[in-house]
Amino acid sequence: MFTSFKPLFKMLIDRNMKKKDLAALSGVSIATITKMRKDGVSVSSDVLARISHALGCKIDDIIEILPGVPKKTPTL
C-alpha cells in the first residue's frame, strides 16, 4: 500500500490555490508540499493535521491509501 496526495492537489485546483498559498496558510514549507506530489512519500501526521486545519477539511479529504506500489510520476 502507498499514500497519494492527489485529493489535496485537486482541492487546491478547485480552490484556485497555489502551493505557496497553502504554505503561507498552513505553515508547512513549500519543499514539503512539493515533495507530496510524488506518490508513496511519507509525511508526518503533524503536517497532515496542519494542512487539513488550514483548509478546513478532514485528513481523509487530502490523502488516500492505495494498494500496490506507486507508479513513477513525471517530474514537473
C-alpha positions as a Python dict, from the first residue, in 0.01 Angstrom:
ca = {
    (1, 'M'): (0, 0, 0),
    (2, 'F'): (107, 358, -55),
    (3, 'T'): (-19, 709, 7),
    (4, 'S'): (-135, 951, -259),
    (5, 'F'): (-197, 1322, -207),
    (6, 'K'): (-387, 1366, -534),
    (7, 'P'): (-701, 1468, -340),
    (8, 'L'): (-503, 1753, -181),
    (9, 'F'): (-379, 1886, -514),
    (10, 'K'): (-725, 1851, -668),
    (11, 'M'): (-863, 2053, -376),
    (12, 'L'): (-601, 2323, -434),
    (13, 'I'): (-701, 2343, -801),
    (14, 'D'): (-1070, 2358, -710),
    (15, 'R'): (-1000, 2640, -464),
    (16, 'N'): (-771, 2820, -710),
    (17, 'M'): (-482, 2799, -461),
    (18, 'K'): (-112, 2767, -530),
    (19, 'K'): (141, 2573, -322),
    (20, 'K'): (276, 2899, -184),
    (21, 'D'): (-76, 2996, -68),
    (22, 'L'): (-110, 2665, 117),
    (23, 'A'): (238, 2704, 266),
    (24, 'A'): (155, 3051, 400),
    (25, 'L'): (-183, 2939, 535),
    (26, 'S'): (-63, 2616, 699),
    (27, 'G'): (295, 2695, 799),
    (28, 'V'): (418, 2391, 605),
    (29, 'S'): (722, 2454, 384),
    (30, 'I'): (683, 2469, 8),
    (31, 'A'): (952, 2198, -14),
    (32, 'T'): (735, 1959, 189),
    (33, 'I'): (427, 2039, -19),
    (34, 'T'): (627, 1985, -339),
    (35, 'K'): (756, 1653, -203),
    (36, 'M'): (395, 1542, -156),
    (37, 'R'): (344, 1548, -535),
    (38, 'K'): (518, 1209, -552),
    (39, 'D'): (305, 908, -466),
    (40, 'G'): (434, 694, -181),
    (41, 'V'): (609, 977, 1),
    (42, 'S'): (578, 984, 379),
    (43, 'V'): (494, 1299, 571),
    (44, 'S'): (430, 1341, 941),
    (45, 'S'): (84, 1341, 1091),
    (46, 'D'): (160, 1695, 1213),
    (47, 'V'): (196, 1813, 852),
    (48, 'L'): (-132, 1645, 757),
    (49, 'A'): (-308, 1799, 1058),
    (50, 'R'): (-176, 2149, 981),
    (51, 'I'): (-282, 2127, 617),
    (52, 'S'): (-627, 1989, 692),
    (53, 'H'): (-681, 2252, 963),
    (54, 'A'): (-572, 2531, 725),
    (55, 'L'): (-808, 2405, 453),
    (56, 'G'): (-1094, 2338, 694),
    (57, 'C'): (-1125, 1973, 598),
    (58, 'K'): (-1056, 1625, 736),
    (59, 'I'): (-728, 1443, 679),
    (60, 'D'): (-902, 1181, 467),
    (61, 'D'): (-1009, 1463, 231),
    (62, 'I'): (-644, 1527, 136),
    (63, 'I'): (-490, 1179, 134),
    (64, 'E'): (-580, 838, 2),
    (65, 'I'): (-426, 499, 73),
    (66, 'L'): (-392, 286, -238),
    (67, 'P'): (-300, -80, -285),
    (68, 'G'): (16, -183, -464),
    (69, 'V'): (325, 25, -527),
    (70, 'P'): (336, 380, -658),
    (71, 'K'): (382, 441, -1030),
    (72, 'K'): (661, 674, -1129),
    (73, 'T'): (519, 1020, -1177),
    (74, 'P'): (681, 1255, -1425),
    (75, 'T'): (869, 1544, -1274),
    (76, 'L'): (725, 1885, -1346),
}
